[in-house]
């Protein structure tokens, strides 16, 4: 408990320091990158709930991101750019994502894990086609622009808002993963058959994880389109899911901190390589260098940055990381988990 309090205090101190960054550097490009980091950190944390804490692989996680993006964009365009409309659109996107994740989960999570992965991919493709064809609502591939509340037009305000939301989501998700339910999810990840033999309704807990992850992903999609003031079908693209997957793996699965670190590394790498393209044409193929960077990180940090550092610290301190991990995710009594 004391360790958790120290970790929370350290995280909040870091957030407070990040909130002061606009005082040090208020350039537009810097604030845009920092805002994107906060937004994609939320998206990556939502994916980490599935992959890192429950052991569920999703190929269509972008559908929840896209639902949040389109819901906010459409409601702001149709109802006007007020703060109330913005909040309502965010909540509406989260509710729609929760319903869809529940339906997809109930349809597929009773089967093998790869069925869920393929079904999410099919649903995300279906939503992509729907967004392309329903031009009266989405304007197809061309997308549409929409107004945002005047307060959010200030890049500093938008950055601080994204930072505050990221911090709140991190604390909520960490509380979720450390709760009895979260410990059951980790037990499912480690040994699903054993958890089921202890009397846990595996599907019940898996669906709960997908609903939580879907709602968080929808929130990140709503924030994402606020930075662009524009939305099109790219929010349903496979690239979005791959970004979340890479951020989670690079940072370290099952850590939440890793999602933030992974998002920071990828966004700054993308920005830095794009800037270098101004000086030499070779950097226009930044995706090649990005791939090399990813390979390098995976070779140096096979368990992700956070996971590998924890392993090093545990080894040097005489601990046994593998044993500690199993103890941490030991399932609680069924009556305690609810």
C-alpha positions in Angstrom: 0.0 0.0 0.0 2.8 2.4 0.9 4.5 1.6 -2.4 1.3 2.5 -4.3 1.1 5.8 -2.5 4.7 6.6 -3.3 4.1 5.7 -6.9 0.9 7.9 -7.1 2.8 10.8 -5.5 5.6 10.4 -8.0 3.2 10.3 -10.9 1.3 13.3 -9.8 4.6 15.2 -9.3 5.6 14.3 -12.8 2.2 15.5 -14.1 2.6 18.8 -12.2 6.0 19.3 -13.8 4.6 18.5 -17.3 1.8 21.1 -16.7 4.6 23.7 -16.3 6.1 23.0 -19.7 4.1 25.7 -21.6 5.9 28.2 -19.4 9.3 26.9 -20.6 8.4 26.3 -24.2 5.1 27.5 -25.7 5.9 26.9 -29.3 3.0 25.5 -31.3 4.8 22.4 -32.7 6.0 21.4 -29.2 2.6 21.7 -27.6 1.0 19.7 -30.5 3.5 16.9 -30.0 2.9 16.9 -26.2 -0.8 16.9 -26.7 -0.6 13.9 -29.1 1.5 12.0 -26.6 -1.1 12.4 -23.9 -3.9 11.4 -26.3 -2.1 8.3 -27.6 -1.0 7.4 -24.1 -4.7 7.0 -23.2 -5.2 4.9 -26.3 -2.2 2.7 -25.6 -3.3 2.3 -21.9 -6.7 1.1 -23.1 -5.0 -1.5 -25.3 -2.8 -2.5 -22.4 -5.9 -3.5 -20.4 -6.6 -6.0 -23.1 -3.2 -7.3 -24.0 -1.1 -6.7 -20.9 -3.6 -7.4 -18.1 -6.1 -9.9 -19.7 -4.1 -11.5 -22.5 -6.6 -10.6 -25.2 -5.2 -9.6 -28.6 -7.4 -7.2 -30.6 -6.8 -6.3 -34.3 -9.7 -3.8 -34.4 -9.2 -1.7 -31.3 -9.3 1.4 -33.6 -13.1 1.0 -34.0 -13.6 2.4 -30.5 -11.2 5.2 -31.2 -13.1 6.0 -34.4 -16.5 5.9 -32.7 -15.3 8.5 -30.2 -13.8 10.6 -33.0 -16.9 10.6 -35.2 -19.4 11.0 -32.3 -17.6 14.1 -31.1 -17.1 15.5 -34.6 -20.7 15.0 -35.7 -22.3 16.3 -32.5 -20.1 19.4 -32.5 -20.9 20.1 -36.1 -24.7 19.5 -35.7 -25.3 20.9 -32.2 -22.7 23.7 -32.0 -19.3 24.2 -30.4 -20.2 24.6 -26.8 -18.5 23.0 -23.8 -21.7 21.2 -22.9 -22.0 19.7 -26.4 -18.3 18.6 -26.2 -18.8 16.8 -22.9 -22.1 15.2 -24.1 -20.4 14.0 -27.3 -17.5 12.4 -25.3 -20.0 10.6 -23.0 -22.1 9.5 -26.0 -19.0 8.1 -27.7 -18.0 6.2 -24.5 -21.6 4.7 -24.2 -21.6 3.6 -27.8 -18.2 2.0 -27.5 -19.2 0.3 -24.3 -22.3 -1.2 -26.0 -20.3 -2.3 -29.1 -17.5 -3.8 -27.0 -20.1 -5.7 -24.9 -21.7 -7.1 -28.1 -18.4 -8.1 -29.7 -17.2 -9.6 -26.4 -20.3 -11.7 -25.9 -20.2 -12.9 -29.5 -16.5 -14.0 -29.5 -14.9 -14.3 -26.0 -16.5 -17.6 -25.3 -14.4 -19.0 -28.1 -10.6 -19.1 -28.6 -8.8 -15.7 -28.2 -8.0 -15.5 -31.9 -11.7 -15.4 -32.7 -12.0 -12.2 -30.8 -9.0 -10.7 -32.7 -10.5 -11.6 -36.1 -14.0 -10.4 -35.1 -12.8 -7.0 -33.9 -10.9 -6.7 -37.2 -14.1 -7.5 -39.1 -16.1 -5.0 -37.1 -13.6 -2.3 -37.6 -13.6 -3.0 -41.3 -17.4 -2.8 -41.3 -17.4 0.5 -39.5 -14.8 1.8 -42.0 -17.0 0.8 -45.0 -20.0 2.4 -43.2 -18.2 5.7 -42.7 -17.1 5.7 -46.3 -20.6 5.0 -47.7 -22.8 7.1 -45.3 -21.7 10.3 -47.0 -24.7 12.4 -45.7 -23.4 11.9 -42.2 -19.6 11.4 -42.5 -18.8 12.9 -46.0 -17.0 9.7 -46.8 -13.2 9.6 -47.3 -13.1 13.4 -47.6 -14.2 13.8 -44.0 -15.4 17.1 -42.6 -14.3 20.0 -40.4 -16.2 21.1 -37.4 -16.0 23.9 -34.9 -14.7 23.4 -31.3 -15.3 25.4 -28.1 -13.4 28.7 -28.2 -11.4 27.7 -25.0 -10.0 24.7 -26.8 -8.6 26.7 -29.6 -5.8 27.7 -27.4 -3.1 25.1 -27.7 -2.0 25.5 -24.1 -5.5 24.9 -22.8 -5.9 21.9 -25.1 -2.6 20.4 -23.9 -3.4 20.9 -20.2 -6.8 19.3 -20.8 -5.3 16.3 -22.5 -2.7 16.0 -19.7 -5.3 16.2 -17.0 -7.5 13.6 -18.8 -4.5 11.3 -19.3 -3.5 11.5 -15.6 -7.1 10.8 -14.5 -7.4 7.8 -16.8 -4.1 6.4 -15.6 -5.1 6.6 -12.0 -8.5 5.1 -12.7 -7.1 2.2 -14.8 -4.4 1.6 -12.2 -7.1 1.4 -9.5 -9.0 -1.0 -11.8 -6.0 -3.3 -12.4 -5.1 -3.3 -8.7 -8.7 -4.1 -7.6 -9.9 -7.7 -7.0 -11.3 -7.7 -10.5 -8.0 -6.6 -12.0 -6.2 -9.4 -10.1 -8.6 -12.0 -11.6 -7.9 -10.5 -15.0 -4.2 -11.1 -14.5 -4.9 -14.6 -13.3 -6.8 -15.2 -16.5 -3.8 -13.9 -18.5 -1.4 -16.2 -16.7 -3.6 -19.4 -16.6 -7.1 -19.2 -17.9 -7.9 -22.9 -17.2 -6.8 -22.6 -13.6 -8.9 -19.4 -13.0 -11.9 -21.2 -14.5 -11.3 -24.2 -12.4 -11.5 -22.0 -9.3 -15.0 -21.0 -10.2 -14.6 -17.7 -12.0 -16.8 -16.8 -14.9 -14.0 -16.1 -17.4 -16.3 -14.5 -20.1 -17.8 -12.2 -17.5 -14.4 -10.8 -16.6 -13.1 -10.6 -20.2 -16.2 -8.7 -21.3 -15.7 -6.3 -18.4 -12.1 -5.7 -19.5 -13.2 -5.0 -23.1 -15.8 -2.6 -22.0 -13.4 -0.6 -19.9 -10.8 -0.6 -22.7 -13.4 0.4 -25.3 -14.6 3.4 -23.3 -11.0 4.6 -22.7 -10.2 4.3 -26.4 -13.3 6.2 -27.3 -12.2 9.1 -25.0 -8.8 9.2 -26.7 -10.5 9.4 -30.1 -12.7 12.3 -29.0 -9.6 14.2 -27.8 -7.7 13.4 -31.0 -10.2 15.0 -33.3 -10.2 18.1 -31.1 -6.6 18.7 -32.0 -7.3 18.4 -35.8 -10.8 20.0 -35.9 -11.3 17.4 -38.7 -12.3 13.8 -38.9 -12.3 11.3 -41.7 -12.2 7.5 -42.2 -8.5 7.2 -41.2 -9.6 7.0 -37.6 -10.9 3.5 -38.4 -7.6 2.5 -40.2 -5.5 -0.5 -39.1 -2.6 2.0 -38.5 -4.3 3.2 -35.4 -4.5 -0.2 -33.8 -0.9 -0.9 -34.9 0.2 2.3 -33.2 -1.4 1.3 -29.9 0.1 -2.2 -30.2 3.6 -0.8 -30.8 3.3 1.7 -28.0 2.3 -1.0 -25.6 5.0 -3.5 -26.6 7.8 -0.9 -26.7 6.8 0.6 -23.3 6.1 -2.8 -21.7 2.9 -4.7 -21.6 1.0 -5.0 -18.3 2.4 -1.8 -16.8 0.3 1.2 -17.9 3.5 3.3 -17.4 4.9 1.6 -20.4 2.0 2.8 -22.5 2.9 6.4 -21.7 6.6 5.9 -22.3 5.9 4.0 -25.6 3.6 6.8 -26.8 6.2 9.4 -25.9 9.0 7.6 -27.7 7.0 6.9 -30.9 5.5 10.4 -31.2 8.9 12.1 -30.6 10.6 9.7 -33.0 7.9 10.4 -35.7 8.2 14.2 -35.1 12.0 14.1 -35.1 12.3 12.0 -38.3 9.8 14.2 -40.0 11.8 17.3 -39.1 15.0 15.8 -40.4 13.3 15.3 -43.8 13.7 19.1 -44.2 17.4 18.7 -44.3 17.9 15.6 -46.3 15.6 13.7 -48.7 16.5 10.3 -47.3 14.6 11.1 -44.1 11.4 11.4 -46.2 11.4 7.6 -45.9 11.1 8.1 -42.1 9.1 4.9 -41.7 12.2 2.9 -42.5 14.2 4.6 -39.8 11.2 4.2 -37.5 11.2 0.4 -38.1 15.0 0.3 -37.3 14.3 2.2 -34.1 11.6 -0.3 -33.2 13.9 -3.3 -33.9 16.6 -1.7 -31.7 14.3 -1.1 -28.8 12.9 -4.7 -29.0 16.5 -6.1 -29.0 17.6 -4.0 -26.1 14.4 -4.2 -24.1 12.8 -7.6 -24.9 10.1 -7.2 -22.2 9.5 -3.5 -23.1 11.3 -0.6 -21.5 9.5 -0.7 -18.2 9.4 -4.5 -18.0 13.1 -4.9 -18.8 14.1 -2.1 -16.3 12.0 -3.8 -13.6 13.7 -7.1 -14.4 17.2 -5.5 -14.1 16.3 -3.8 -10.9 14.8 -7.0 -9.4 17.9 -9.1 -10.5 20.4 -6.6 -9.0 18.4 -6.3 -5.8 18.4 -10.0 -5.3 14.7 -10.4 -6.1 12.9 -12.9 -8.2 10.8 -11.0 -10.7 9.0 -14.0 -12.1 7.9 -15.3 -8.7 6.9 -11.8 -7.6 4.7 -11.4 -10.7 2.9 -14.7 -10.1 2.3 -13.7 -6.5 1.0 -10.3 -7.6 -1.6 -11.8 -10.0 -2.6 -14.7 -7.7 -6.5 -14.7 -8.0 -8.4 -13.5 -4.9 -11.2 -15.5 -3.4 -14.3 -15.5 -5.6 -16.5 -13.9 -3.0 -14.0 -11.1 -2.6 -13.8 -10.4 -6.3 -17.6 -10.3 -6.7 
